Every structure is written in C-alpha cells, then in structure tokens.
Amino acid sequence: MSNHAADHSRRRFIKLTVATVAAAPFAEVLLGGTAIAADTVAETDPQAAALGYKADATKAEKRTDKTALCSSCNFYTGKAGDASGPCALFQGKLVSANGWCTAWAKKAA
C-alpha cells in the first residue's frame, strides 16, 4: 500500500512541475501589473484636451512652474528615466515623461 501512495505523490509532483513550467512565461503578464503595449495618450483625446495635456510641457500655455513635468507628478507611475509611463488619470494609456496637464500635482518625496 505504501508503494501506491508513493506513485500517487510522484505523479502529482510531475503534473505540478509540468504545469508550473508551462505557466512560467505568462507569470510576468499575470502578476506584473504593467501594460505591455499600451497606447500613448493623444493631445486630441477628449480627456487630454479637457486637462490641457501636452506631450511637450514647454508648449503648455497654462504651465507656470517650469519644473512641472509628468515625471514629477503624483499621478505618474512610470519608472524614472523612461520616456513615457502610465498615469492614473489616463487609465490604460501612457503619457510622455516630459509632458504636462492642468491636473499636475507635485509628487510626494
């Protein structure tokens, strides 16, 4: 009887190993939480236009703080040094790190 239990455990181990190896390439997509091929927000997008979003902050007429960029905004969740990244205001889309909009709020230190 103990031989039967060992066979069952070995089969279960092999099945779990095969399933893990098969699922490994998808783990980053499922657990990473980062969009792989997200679209960039266009300045003509209705929400972007309403917020005065400009991909180049130097072209934003309402911008008064010359250090204000999307990359230094509280809503920007991209990595430092990236050209673009996700913004909480434009769900599922990327904004330029050098962009700006009227909702800009200084990132907490």
C-alpha positions in Angstrom: 0.0 0.0 0.0 2.8 2.5 0.7 4.1 1.8 -2.8 0.7 3.1 -4.2 1.0 6.3 -2.2 4.5 6.9 -3.4 3.3 6.5 -7.1 0.4 8.9 -6.5 2.8 11.5 -4.9 5.3 11.2 -7.8 2.5 11.6 -10.4 1.2 14.7 -8.6 4.7 16.2 -8.4 5.3 15.6 -12.1 1.9 17.2 -13.0 2.6 20.3 -10.9 6.1 20.6 -12.3 4.8 20.5 -15.9 2.0 23.0 -15.1 4.5 25.4 -13.5 6.9 25.2 -16.4 4.1 25.8 -18.9 2.8 28.8 -16.9 6.1 30.4 -16.3 6.2 32.6 -19.4 2.8 34.0 -18.5 3.7 34.8 -14.9 5.1 38.3 -15.7 2.0 39.3 -17.6 -0.4 38.0 -15.0 1.4 39.2 -11.9 3.4 42.2 -13.2 0.5 44.7 -13.4 2.2 46.6 -16.2 0.7 47.2 -19.5 2.7 45.6 -22.3 1.6 47.5 -25.3 -0.4 50.4 -24.0 -1.3 53.3 -26.3 0.1 56.8 -25.8 -2.4 59.5 -24.9 -3.0 61.8 -27.8 -3.3 65.5 -27.1 -6.6 65.4 -29.1 -8.1 62.8 -26.8 -11.2 64.4 -25.2 -9.9 63.9 -21.6 -6.4 65.0 -22.5 -7.8 68.1 -24.2 -10.0 68.9 -21.2 -6.9 68.7 -18.9 -4.8 70.7 -21.3 -2.3 67.8 -21.7 0.7 68.5 -23.9 3.3 65.8 -24.6 5.9 68.5 -24.6 5.5 70.6 -21.4 7.3 73.6 -22.9 4.3 74.0 -25.2 1.7 74.1 -22.4 0.5 77.7 -22.2 -1.1 77.3 -18.7 2.1 75.8 -17.1 3.6 78.2 -14.7 6.1 76.0 -12.8 8.9 75.3 -15.2 9.9 72.2 -13.2 6.4 70.7 -13.5 6.6 67.6 -15.8 4.5 64.4 -15.9 7.5 62.5 -14.5 7.4 64.6 -11.3 3.6 64.4 -10.9 1.9 62.4 -8.2 -0.3 60.7 -10.7 2.6 59.4 -12.9 3.6 55.8 -12.1 6.2 55.3 -14.7 9.8 54.4 -13.9 12.4 57.1 -13.5 14.3 57.7 -16.8 11.6 56.2 -19.1 10.4 58.3 -22.0 6.8 57.6 -21.1 4.7 55.8 -18.4 1.3 55.2 -17.0 -0.8 58.0 -15.5 -3.6 57.4 -13.0 -5.7 60.0 -14.8 -5.5 58.3 -18.3 -6.2 54.7 -17.3 -4.6 52.2 -19.6 -2.7 54.8 -21.6 0.8 56.2 -21.4 1.9 59.9 -21.1 5.2 61.5 -22.0 7.5 61.9 -19.1 8.2 65.4 -20.4 4.5 66.2 -20.7 2.2 68.2 -18.5 -1.5 68.8 -17.8 -3.5 71.1 -15.5 -4.0 68.2 -13.0 -0.3 68.2 -12.2 0.4 67.7 -8.5 3.9 67.6 -7.1 5.0 64.0 -6.3 5.4 63.5 -2.6 9.0 63.0 -1.6 
